[in-house]
């Protein structure tokens, strides 16, 4: 590589020897230069942060909906279980009024309870 220094041919001098001679910022105020690598990383991280925030909002909505559905189903299950218990209890009391023996009553209730599940 050949370079010209003050009209003279200079060949194969190390780069560091030109530093004092060729100062590109000589006489000018040094302004901060945007580092493209840092800018790329910052933009990528900003995009990732936006994605995570969007996912978080979606997860909160899904959690809220799932919680509402759970409470609704839990209430429905409890009401259904109470209704079945009342029916079974009424039937047991009717069998007791008829004078059915205890062991037969228990066997009948157990069979009917399992068949209604």
N, CA, C and O atoms as CSV, one atom per row, in Angstrom:
chain,resi,resn,atom,element,x,y,z
A,1,UNK,N,N,0.846,-1.155,0.000
A,1,UNK,CA,C,0.000,0.000,0.000
A,1,UNK,C,C,0.909,1.240,0.000
A,1,UNK,O,O,1.845,1.331,0.794
A,2,UNK,N,N,0.633,2.154,-0.864
A,2,UNK,CA,C,1.467,3.352,-0.993
A,2,UNK,C,C,0.658,4.569,-0.594
A,2,UNK,O,O,-0.523,4.684,-0.919
A,3,UNK,N,N,1.288,5.443,0.090
A,3,UNK,CA,C,0.610,6.659,0.520
A,3,UNK,C,C,1.549,7.838,0.260
A,3,UNK,O,O,2.770,7.686,0.240
A,4,UNK,N,N,0.965,8.990,0.066
A,4,UNK,CA,C,1.746,10.194,-0.144
A,4,UNK,C,C,1.677,11.057,1.093
A,4,UNK,O,O,0.595,11.345,1.606
A,5,UNK,N,N,2.821,11.462,1.564
A,5,UNK,CA,C,2.894,12.316,2.737
A,5,UNK,C,C,3.684,13.572,2.360
A,5,UNK,O,O,4.890,13.484,2.130
A,6,UNK,N,N,3.046,14.713,2.294
A,6,UNK,CA,C,3.665,16.001,1.964
A,6,UNK,C,C,4.504,15.910,0.690
A,6,UNK,O,O,5.638,16.383,0.613
A,7,UNK,N,N,3.883,15.277,-0.298
A,7,UNK,CA,C,4.548,15.209,-1.597
A,7,UNK,C,C,5.584,14.111,-1.709
A,7,UNK,O,O,6.126,13.919,-2.797
A,8,UNK,N,N,5.888,13.389,-0.665
A,8,UNK,CA,C,6.890,12.337,-0.743
A,8,UNK,C,C,6.201,10.979,-0.722
A,8,UNK,O,O,5.154,10.832,-0.091
A,9,UNK,N,N,6.744,10.031,-1.369
A,9,UNK,CA,C,6.196,8.693,-1.413
A,9,UNK,C,C,6.584,7.957,-0.145
A,9,UNK,O,O,7.765,7.832,0.177
A,10,UNK,N,N,5.594,7.477,0.563
A,10,UNK,CA,C,5.847,6.720,1.774
A,10,UNK,C,C,5.251,5.342,1.550
A,10,UNK,O,O,4.057,5.230,1.272
A,11,UNK,N,N,6.031,4.316,1.661
A,11,UNK,CA,C,5.486,2.978,1.438
A,11,UNK,C,C,5.716,2.110,2.656
A,11,UNK,O,O,6.775,2.135,3.284
A,12,UNK,N,N,4.711,1.361,2.959
A,12,UNK,CA,C,4.734,0.335,4.001
A,12,UNK,C,C,5.187,0.850,5.362
A,12,UNK,O,O,6.029,0.227,6.010
A,13,UNK,N,N,4.657,1.946,5.787
A,13,UNK,CA,C,4.896,2.425,7.142
A,13,UNK,C,C,3.749,1.933,8.007
A,13,UNK,O,O,2.621,1.824,7.527
A,14,UNK,N,N,4.009,1.638,9.254
A,14,UNK,CA,C,2.924,1.176,10.119
A,14,UNK,C,C,1.864,2.268,10.276
A,14,UNK,O,O,2.155,3.462,10.203
A,15,UNK,N,N,0.629,1.818,10.493
A,15,UNK,CA,C,-0.507,2.729,10.576
A,15,UNK,C,C,-0.338,3.736,11.717
A,15,UNK,O,O,-0.685,4.907,11.561
A,16,UNK,N,N,0.179,3.302,12.835
A,16,UNK,CA,C,0.319,4.169,13.995
A,16,UNK,C,C,1.198,5.382,13.735
A,16,UNK,O,O,1.043,6.404,14.403
A,17,UNK,N,N,2.114,5.293,12.781
A,17,UNK,CA,C,3.004,6.421,12.530
A,17,UNK,C,C,2.284,7.572,11.839
A,17,UNK,O,O,2.776,8.700,11.872
A,18,UNK,N,N,1.128,7.323,11.212
A,18,UNK,CA,C,0.362,8.373,10.553
A,18,UNK,C,C,-0.637,9.052,11.470
A,18,UNK,O,O,-1.242,10.057,11.097
A,19,UNK,N,N,-0.814,8.514,12.663
A,19,UNK,CA,C,-1.853,9.004,13.555
A,19,UNK,C,C,-1.693,10.496,13.830
A,19,UNK,O,O,-2.672,11.239,13.758
A,20,UNK,N,N,-0.512,10.938,14.136
A,20,UNK,CA,C,-0.308,12.352,14.444
A,20,UNK,C,C,-0.443,13.234,13.214
A,20,UNK,O,O,-0.861,14.387,13.315
A,21,UNK,N,N,-0.094,12.699,12.061
A,21,UNK,CA,C,-0.098,13.494,10.849
A,21,UNK,C,C,-1.514,13.630,10.287
A,21,UNK,O,O,-1.927,14.718,9.883
A,22,UNK,N,N,-2.254,12.520,10.263
A,22,UNK,CA,C,-3.598,12.517,9.681
A,22,UNK,C,C,-4.650,12.423,10.783
A,22,UNK,O,O,-5.273,11.376,10.963
A,23,UNK,N,N,-4.840,13.474,11.493
A,23,UNK,CA,C,-5.882,13.499,12.520
A,23,UNK,C,C,-7.146,14.055,11.872
A,23,UNK,O,O,-7.214,15.238,11.538
A,24,UNK,N,N,-8.132,13.204,11.701
A,24,UNK,CA,C,-9.329,13.612,10.959
A,24,UNK,C,C,-10.157,14.632,11.739
A,24,UNK,O,O,-10.893,15.407,11.129
A,25,UNK,N,N,-10.060,14.653,13.052
A,25,UNK,CA,C,-10.839,15.581,13.858
A,25,UNK,C,C,-10.009,16.804,14.287
A,25,UNK,O,O,-10.423,17.551,15.174
A,26,UNK,N,N,-8.897,16.998,13.691
A,26,UNK,CA,C,-8.026,18.087,14.098
A,26,UNK,C,C,-8.696,19.429,13.853
A,26,UNK,O,O,-9.076,19.756,12.729
A,27,UNK,N,N,-8.835,20.199,14.924
A,27,UNK,CA,C,-9.410,21.522,14.804
A,27,UNK,C,C,-10.927,21.545,14.884
A,27,UNK,O,O,-11.524,22.620,14.830
A,28,UNK,N,N,-11.558,20.402,15.009
A,28,UNK,CA,C,-13.020,20.347,15.096
A,28,UNK,C,C,-13.424,19.800,16.457
A,28,UNK,O,O,-12.697,19.026,17.080
A,29,UNK,N,N,-14.586,20.216,16.896
A,29,UNK,CA,C,-15.095,19.680,18.164
A,29,UNK,C,C,-15.493,18.218,17.945
A,29,UNK,O,O,-16.093,17.864,16.930
A,30,UNK,N,N,-15.149,17.400,18.900
A,30,UNK,CA,C,-15.452,15.982,18.751
A,30,UNK,C,C,-16.918,15.747,19.112
A,30,UNK,O,O,-17.321,15.960,20.255
A,31,UNK,N,N,-17.687,15.322,18.166
A,31,UNK,CA,C,-19.118,15.067,18.372
A,31,UNK,C,C,-19.333,13.571,18.568
A,31,UNK,O,O,-18.657,12.757,17.938
A,32,UNK,N,N,-20.257,13.214,19.426
A,32,UNK,CA,C,-20.528,11.789,19.629
A,32,UNK,C,C,-21.105,11.177,18.348
A,32,UNK,O,O,-21.981,11.747,17.699
A,33,UNK,N,N,-20.592,10.022,18.018
A,33,UNK,CA,C,-21.034,9.312,16.821
A,33,UNK,C,C,-21.877,8.129,17.269
A,33,UNK,O,O,-21.502,7.399,18.186
A,34,UNK,N,N,-23.005,7.949,16.624
A,34,UNK,CA,C,-23.882,6.825,16.971
A,34,UNK,C,C,-23.200,5.521,16.573
A,34,UNK,O,O,-22.790,5.331,15.428
A,35,UNK,N,N,-23.093,4.642,17.542
A,35,UNK,CA,C,-22.489,3.347,17.286
A,35,UNK,C,C,-23.571,2.432,16.717
A,35,UNK,O,O,-24.579,2.169,17.374
A,36,UNK,N,N,-23.362,1.960,15.523
A,36,UNK,CA,C,-24.411,1.185,14.857
A,36,UNK,C,C,-24.691,-0.137,15.586
A,36,UNK,O,O,-25.832,-0.598,15.608
A,37,UNK,N,N,-23.677,-0.736,16.170
A,37,UNK,CA,C,-23.897,-1.999,16.891
A,37,UNK,C,C,-24.759,-1.775,18.126
A,37,UNK,O,O,-25.682,-2.544,18.394
A,38,UNK,N,N,-24.461,-0.733,18.867
A,38,UNK,CA,C,-25.237,-0.415,20.070
A,38,UNK,C,C,-26.666,-0.053,19.666
A,38,UNK,O,O,-27.624,-0.451,20.329
A,39,UNK,N,N,-26.801,0.698,18.581
A,39,UNK,CA,C,-28.136,1.075,18.105
A,39,UNK,C,C,-28.937,-0.158,17.704
A,39,UNK,O,O,-30.119,-0.267,18.029
A,40,UNK,N,N,-28.298,-1.082,17.001
A,40,UNK,CA,C,-28.979,-2.324,16.602
A,40,UNK,C,C,-29.432,-3.111,17.825
A,40,UNK,O,O,-30.565,-3.590,17.882
A,41,UNK,N,N,-28.544,-3.240,18.797
A,41,UNK,CA,C,-28.888,-3.980,20.015
A,41,UNK,C,C,-30.024,-3.295,20.761
A,41,UNK,O,O,-30.947,-3.951,21.244
A,42,UNK,N,N,-29.948,-1.966,20.852
A,42,UNK,CA,C,-30.991,-1.220,21.551
A,42,UNK,C,C,-32.340,-1.398,20.849
A,42,UNK,O,O,-33.355,-1.612,21.512
A,43,UNK,N,N,-32.361,-1.312,19.522
A,43,UNK,CA,C,-33.612,-1.492,18.777
A,43,UNK,C,C,-34.153,-2.908,18.946
A,43,UNK,O,O,-35.358,-3.099,19.105
A,44,UNK,N,N,-33.264,-3.901,18.913
A,44,UNK,CA,C,-33.704,-5.289,19.083
A,44,UNK,C,C,-34.284,-5.503,20.480
A,44,UNK,O,O,-35.314,-6.157,20.639
A,45,UNK,N,N,-33.615,-4.948,21.488
A,45,UNK,CA,C,-34.113,-5.091,22.854
A,45,UNK,C,C,-35.427,-4.331,23.050
A,45,UNK,O,O,-36.309,-4.787,23.776
A,46,UNK,N,N,-35.552,-3.178,22.403
A,46,UNK,CA,C,-36.803,-2.417,22.502
A,46,UNK,C,C,-37.948,-3.199,21.867
A,46,UNK,O,O,-39.051,-3.249,22.411
A,47,UNK,N,N,-37.683,-3.805,20.723
A,47,UNK,CA,C,-38.703,-4.628,20.052
A,47,UNK,C,C,-39.082,-5.818,20.915
A,47,UNK,O,O,-40.257,-6.168,21.028
A,48,UNK,N,N,-38.085,-6.432,21.520
A,48,UNK,CA,C,-38.346,-7.578,22.402
A,48,UNK,C,C,-39.172,-7.160,23.618
A,48,UNK,O,O,-40.082,-7.877,24.035
A,49,UNK,N,N,-38.848,-5.995,24.181
A,49,UNK,CA,C,-39.605,-5.484,25.323
A,49,UNK,C,C,-41.064,-5.244,24.939
A,49,UNK,O,O,-41.969,-5.584,25.700
A,50,UNK,N,N,-41.294,-4.662,23.767
A,50,UNK,CA,C,-42.663,-4.430,23.309
A,50,UNK,C,C,-43.416,-5.747,23.139
A,50,UNK,O,O,-44.586,-5.850,23.506
A,51,UNK,N,N,-42.736,-6.760,22.576
A,51,UNK,CA,C,-43.364,-8.074,22.416
A,51,UNK,C,C,-43.722,-8.680,23.763
A,51,UNK,O,O,-44.817,-9.213,23.944
A,52,UNK,N,N,-42.797,-8.596,24.700
A,52,UNK,CA,C,-43.049,-9.171,26.024
A,52,UNK,C,C,-44.208,-8.445,26.711
A,52,UNK,O,O,-45.039,-9.082,27.358
A,53,UNK,N,N,-44.268,-7.137,26.575
A,53,UNK,CA,C,-45.375,-6.385,27.168
A,53,UNK,C,C,-46.701,-6.779,26.525
A,53,UNK,O,O,-47.713,-6.910,27.214
A,54,UNK,N,N,-46.699,-6.968,25.203
A,54,UNK,CA,C,-47.918,-7.390,24.518
A,54,UNK,C,C,-48.332,-8.790,24.972
A,54,UNK,O,O,-49.513,-9.045,25.206
A,55,UNK,N,N,-47.363,-9.694,25.095
A,55,UNK,CA,C,-47.654,-11.061,25.568
A,55,UNK,C,C,-48.175,-11.031,26.999
A,55,UNK,O,O,-49.076,-11.790,27.355
A,56,UNK,N,N,-47.606,-10.153,27.813
A,56,UNK,CA,C,-48.043,-10.041,29.206
A,56,UNK,C,C,-49.498,-9.587,29.280
A,56,UNK,O,O,-50.285,-10.121,30.062
A,57,UNK,N,N,-49.845,-8.602,28.464
A,57,UNK,CA,C,-51.236,-8.132,28.442
A,57,UNK,C,C,-52.177,-9.256,28.020
A,57,UNK,O,O,-53.239,-9.439,28.616
A,58,UNK,N,N,-51.788,-10.005,26.993
A,58,UNK,CA,C,-52.605,-11.132,26.541
A,58,UNK,C,C,-52.736,-12.200,27.609
A,58,UNK,O,O,-53.811,-12.771,27.794
A,59,UNK,N,N,-51.647,-12.471,28.310
A,59,UNK,CA,C,-51.677,-13.489,29.375
A,59,UNK,C,C,-52.591,-13.048,30.516
A,59,UNK,O,O,-53.306,-13.868,31.092
A,60,UNK,N,N,-52.569,-11.760,30.841
A,60,UNK,CA,C,-53.462,-11.253,31.893
A,60,UNK,C,C,-54.922,-11.423,31.498
A,60,UNK,O,O,-55.745,-11.820,32.323
A,61,UNK,N,N,-55.251,-11.126,30.239
A,61,UNK,CA,C,-56.626,-11.278,29.771
A,61,UNK,C,C,-57.052,-12.748,29.828
A,61,UNK,O,O,-58.152,-13.066,30.280
A,62,UNK,N,N,-56.169,-13.639,29.365
A,62,UNK,CA,C,-56.500,-15.072,29.395
A,62,UNK,C,C,-56.663,-15.567,30.827
A,62,UNK,O,O,-57.556,-16.366,31.110
A,63,UNK,N,N,-55.804,-15.096,31.729
A,63,UNK,CA,C,-55.916,-15.491,33.135
A,63,UNK,C,C,-57.239,-15.018,33.726
A,63,UNK,O,O,-57.901,-15.763,34.448
A,64,UNK,N,N,-57.622,-13.782,33.421
A,64,UNK,CA,C,-58.872,-13.229,33.937
A,64,UNK,C,C,-60.068,-14.039,33.422
A,64,UNK,O,O,-60.967,-14.386,34.188
A,65,UNK,N,N,-60.067,-14.337,32.121
A,65,UNK,CA,C,-61.161,-15.126,31.542
A,65,UNK,C,C,-61.206,-16.532,32.131
A,65,UNK,O,O,-62.286,-17.052,32.413
A,66,UNK,N,N,-60.042,-17.150,32.317
A,66,UNK,CA,C,-59.998,-18.491,32.889
A,66,UNK,C,C,-60.490,-18.489,34.329
A,66,UNK,O,O,-61.156,-19.429,34.762
A,67,UNK,N,N,-60.164,-17.437,35.068
A,67,UNK,CA,C,-60.614,-17.328,36.454
A,67,UNK,C,C,-62.133,-17.186,36.525
A,67,UNK,O,O,-62.783,-17.817,37.359
A,68,UNK,N,N,-62.696,-16.350,35.641
A,68,UNK,CA,C,-64.153,-16.203,35.604
A,68,UNK,C,C,-64.827,-17.533,35.257
A,68,UNK,O,O,-65.823,-17.910,35.874
A,69,UNK,N,N,-64.277,-18.236,34.269
A,69,UNK,CA,C,-64.850,-19.516,33.857
A,69,UNK,C,C,-64.749,-20.542,34.984
A,69,UNK,O,O,-65.677,-21.321,35.202
A,70,UNK,N,N,-63.621,-20.542,35.703
A,70,UNK,CA,C,-63.442,-21.479,36.819
A,70,UNK,C,C,-64.500,-21.231,37.900
A,70,UNK,O,O,-65.137,-22.169,38.379
A,71,UNK,N,N,-64.682,-19.957,38.282
A,71,UNK,CA,C,-65.678,-19.635,39.308
A,71,UNK,C,C,-67.082,-20.041,38.858
A,71,UNK,O,O,-67.864,-20.572,39.646
A,72,UNK,N,N,-67.395,-19.786,37.584
A,72,UNK,CA,C,-68.708,-20.129,37.050
A,72,UNK,C,C,-68.931,-21.649,37.094
A,72,UNK,O,O,-69.982,-22.117,37.531
A,73,UNK,N,N,-67.942,-22.398,36.641
A,73,UNK,CA,C,-68.066,-23.862,36.635
A,73,UNK,C,C,-68.102,-24.426,38.048
A,73,UNK,O,O,-68.822,-25.387,38.323
A,74,UNK,N,N,-67.333,-23.833,38.931
A,74,UNK,CA,C,-67.317,-24.287,40.324
A,74,UNK,C,C,-68.701,-24.084,40.948
A,74,UNK,O,O,-69.214,-24.974,41.628
A,75,UNK,N,N,-69.290,-22.940,40.721
A,75,UNK,CA,C,-70.625,-22.650,41.247
A,75,UNK,C,C,-71.651,-23.620,40.658
A,75,UNK,O,O,-72.499,-24.148,41.377
A,76,UNK,N,N,-71.567,-23.848,39.352
A,76,UNK,CA,C,-72.500,-24.774,38.694
A,76,UNK,C,C,-72.352,-26.183,39.255
A,76,UNK,O,O,-73.352,-26.859,39.498
A,77,UNK,N,N,-71.122,-26.630,39.463
A,77,UNK,CA,C,-70.873,-27.968,39.999
A,77,UNK,C,C,-71.435,-28.092,41.408
A,77,UNK,O,O,-72.029,-29.114,41.752
A,78,UNK,N,N,-71.251,-27.062,42.223
A,78,UNK,CA,C,-71.762,-27.085,43.590
A,78,UNK,C,C,-73.292,-27.154,43.595
A,78,UNK,O,O,-73.880,-27.922,44.357
A,79,UNK,N,N,-73.928,-26.355,42.747
A,79,UNK,CA,C,-75.386,-26.385,42.668
A,79,UNK,C,C,-75.895,-27.747,42.215
A,79,UNK,O,O,-76.882,-28.258,42.745
A,80,UNK,N,N,-75.217,-28.331,41.232
A,80,UNK,CA,C,-75.611,-29.655,40.727
A,80,UNK,C,C,-75.441,-30.710,41.815
A,80,UNK,O,O,-76.308,-31.568,41.987
A,81,UNK,N,N,-74.337,-30.654,42.546
A,81,UNK,CA,C,-74.095,-31.619,43.627
A,81,UNK,C,C,-75.150,-31.471,44.721
A,81,UNK,O,O,-75.631,-32.473,45.250
A,82,UNK,N,N,-75.513,-30.252,45.062
A,82,UNK,CA,C,-76.552,-30.022,46.074
A,82,UNK,C,C,-77.896,-30.592,45.625
A,82,UNK,O,O,-78.616,-31.198,46.418
A,83,UNK,N,N,-78.230,-30.394,44.345
A,83,UNK,CA,C,-79.497,-30.921,43.822
A,83,UNK,C,C,-79.519,-32.441,43.884
A,83,UNK,O,O,-80.517,-33.036,44.290
A,84,UNK,N,N,-78.413,-33.071,43.481
A,84,UNK,CA,C,-78.341,-34.536,43.544
A,84,UNK,C,C,-78.439,-35.032,44.985
A,84,UNK,O,O,-79.097,-36.036,45.256
A,85,UNK,N,N,-77.789,-34.330,45.901
A,85,UNK,CA,C,-77.834,-34.726,47.306
A,85,UNK,C,C,-79.262,-34.634,47.843
A,85,UNK,O,O,-79.711,-35.526,48.563
A,86,UNK,N,N,-79.982,-33.556,47.495
A,86,UNK,CA,C,-81.373,-33.414,47.952
A,86,UNK,C,C,-82.252,-34.545,47.425
A,86,UNK,O,O,-83.067,-35.100,48.162
A,87,UNK,N,N,-82.083,-34.884,46.149
A,87,UNK,CA,C,-82.876,-35.981,45.561
A,87,UNK,C,C,-82.580,-37.287,46.282
A,87,UNK,O,O,-83.494,-38.023,46.654
A,88,UNK,N,N,-81.304,-37.567,46.475
A,88,UNK,CA,C,-80.897,-38.810,47.138
A,88,UNK,C,C,-81.383,-38.833,48.585
A,88,UNK,O,O,-81.837,-39.872,49.064
A,89,UNK,N,N,-81.295,-37.713,49.283
A,89,UNK,CA,C,-81.732,-37.623,50.667
A,89,UNK,C,C,-83.253,-37.820,50.768
A,89,UNK,O,O,-83.738,-38.514,51.661
A,90,UNK,N,N,-83.992,-37.204,49.843
A,90,UNK,CA,C,-85.447,-37.391,49.837
A,90,UNK,C,C,-85.815,-38.861,49.624
A,90,UNK,O,O,-86.715,-39.389,50.277
A,91,UNK,N,N,-85.114,-39.500,48.711
A,91,UNK,CA,C,-85.377,-40.921,48.440
A,91,UNK,C,C,-85.051,-41.785,49.662
A,91,UNK,O,O,-85.774,-42.732,49.972
A,92,UNK,N,N,-83.974,-41.456,50.339
A,92,UNK,CA,C,-83.597,-42.213,51.541
A,92,UNK,C,C,-84.663,-42.061,52.621
A,92,UNK,O,O,-85.036,-43.036,53.274
A,93,UNK,N,N,-85.151,-40.836,52.806
A,93,UNK,CA,C,-86.184,-40.610,53.824
A,93,UNK,C,C,-87.479,-41.359,53.471
A,93,UNK,O,O,-88.175,-41.857,54.356
A,94,UNK,N,N,-87.789,-41.433,52.186
A,94,UNK,CA,C,-88.975,-42.166,51.762
A,94,UNK,C,C,-88.822,-43.659,52.043
A,94,UNK,O,O,-89.762,-44.313,52.493
A,95,UNK,N,N,-87.625,-44.191,51.772
A,95,UNK,CA,C,-87.373,-45.609,52.064
A,95,UNK,C,C,-87.455,-45.876,53.569
A,95,UNK,O,O,-87.948,-46.924,53.988
A,96,UNK,N,N,-86.975,-44.938,54.376
A,96,UNK,CA,C,-87.054,-45.110,55.828
A,96,UNK,C,C,-88.516,-45.101,56.292
A,96,UNK,O,O,-88.877,-45.868,57.184
A,97,UNK,N,N,-89.352,-44.257,55.710
A,97,UNK,CA,C,-90.773,-44.218,56.049
A,97,UNK,C,C,-91.480,-45.527,55.678
A,97,UNK,O,O,-92.440,-45.941,56.329
A,98,UNK,N,N,-90.984,-46.161,54.623
A,98,UNK,CA,C,-91.581,-47.427,54.200
A,98,UNK,C,C,-91.156,-48.585,55.103
A,98,UNK,O,O,-91.721,-49.676,55.022
A,99,UNK,N,N,-90.170,-48.351,55.957
A,99,UNK,CA,C,-89.722,-49.366,56.892
A,99,UNK,C,C,-88.697,-50.331,56.311
A,99,UNK,O,O,-88.600,-51.465,56.781
A,100,UNK,N,N,-87.944,-49.929,55.326
A,100,UNK,CA,C,-86.901,-50.777,54.725
A,100,UNK,C,C,-85.768,-50.917,55.735
A,100,UNK,O,O,-85.381,-49.955,56.398
A,101,UNK,N,N,-85.239,-52.156,55.839
A,101,UNK,CA,C,-84.145,-52.397,56.786
A,101,UNK,C,C,-82.925,-51.548,56.427
A,101,UNK,O,O,-82.735,-51.146,55.279
A,102,UNK,N,N,-82.094,-51.286,57.466
A,102,UNK,CA,C,-80.970,-50.362,57.316
A,102,UNK,C,C,-79.971,-50.862,56.271
A,102,UNK,O,O,-79.529,-50.082,55.428
A,103,UNK,N,N,-79.605,-52.151,56.308
A,103,UNK,CA,C,-78.587,-52.656,55.377
A,103,UNK,C,C,-79.094,-52.593,53.935
A,103,UNK,O,O,-78.325,-52.299,53.019
A,104,UNK,N,N,-80.396,-52.871,53.729
A,104,UNK,CA,C,-80.970,-52.803,52.391
A,104,UNK,C,C,-81.074,-51.335,51.929
A,104,UNK,O,O,-80.851,-51.019,50.760
A,105,UNK,N,N,-81.412,-50.466,52.865
A,105,UNK,CA,C,-81.488,-49.044,52.566
A,105,UNK,C,C,-80.120,-48.521,52.109
A,105,UNK,O,O,-80.022,-47.817,51.104
A,106,UNK,N,N,-79.069,-48.871,52.853
A,106,UNK,CA,C,-77.710,-48.435,52.506
A,106,UNK,C,C,-77.306,-48.968,51.138
A,106,UNK,O,O,-76.715,-48.246,50.335
A,107,UNK,N,N,-77.626,-50.236,50.871
A,107,UNK,CA,C,-77.275,-50.854,49.597
A,107,UNK,C,C,-78.014,-50.158,48.455
A,107,UNK,O,O,-77.419,-49.869,47.417
A,108,UNK,N,N,-79.287,-49.893,48.638
A,108,UNK,CA,C,-80.100,-49.241,47.611
A,108,UNK,C,C,-79.598,-47.816,47.336
A,108,UNK,O,O,-79.465,-47.406,46.183
A,109,UNK,N,N,-79.326,-47.083,48.397
A,109,UNK,CA,C,-78.839,-45.701,48.244
A,109,UNK,C,C,-77.482,-45.683,47.550
A,109,UNK,O,O,-77.222,-44.829,46.703
A,110,UNK,N,N,-76.625,-46.624,47.911
A,110,UNK,CA,C,-75.303,-46.673,47.315
A,110,UNK,C,C,-75.397,-46.958,45.815
A,110,UNK,O,O,-74.704,-46.337,45.009
A,111,UNK,N,N,-76.274,-47.918,45.450
A,111,UNK,CA,C,-76.451,-48.243,44.036
A,111,UNK,C,C,-77.054,-47.071,43.269
A,111,UNK,O,O,-76.604,-46.749,42.170
A,112,UNK,N,N,-78.061,-46.441,43.842
A,112,UNK,CA,C,-78.702,-45.312,43.167
A,112,UNK,C,C,-77.750,-44.110,43.090
A,112,UNK,O,O,-77.739,-43.381,42.097
A,113,UNK,N,N,-76.965,-43.915,44.131
A,113,UNK,CA,C,-76.015,-42.796,44.135
A,113,UNK,C,C,-74.986,-42.938,43.054
A,113,UNK,O,O,-74.609,-41.954,42.419
A,114,UNK,N,N,-74.514,-44.175,42.827
A,114,UNK,CA,C,-73.484,-44.372,41.797
A,114,UNK,C,C,-74.093,-44.311,40.397
A,114,UNK,O,O,-73.431,-43.882,39.452
A,115,UNK,N,N,-75.342,-44.734,40.260
A,115,UNK,CA,C,-75.954,-44.732,38.931
A,115,UNK,C,C,-76.303,-43.316,38.496
A,115,UNK,O,O,-76.435,-43.067,37.297
A,116,UNK,N,N,-76.456,-42.384,39.423
A,116,UNK,CA,C,-76.819,-41.013,39.079
A,116,UNK,C,C,-75.607,-40.136,38.800
A,116,UNK,O,O,-75.766,-39.009,38.331
A,117,UNK,N,N,-74.416,-40.617,39.072
A,117,UNK,CA,C,-73.208,-39.799,38.912
A,117,UNK,C,C,-72.896,-39.501,37.488
A,117,UNK,O,O,-71.910,-38.823,37.201
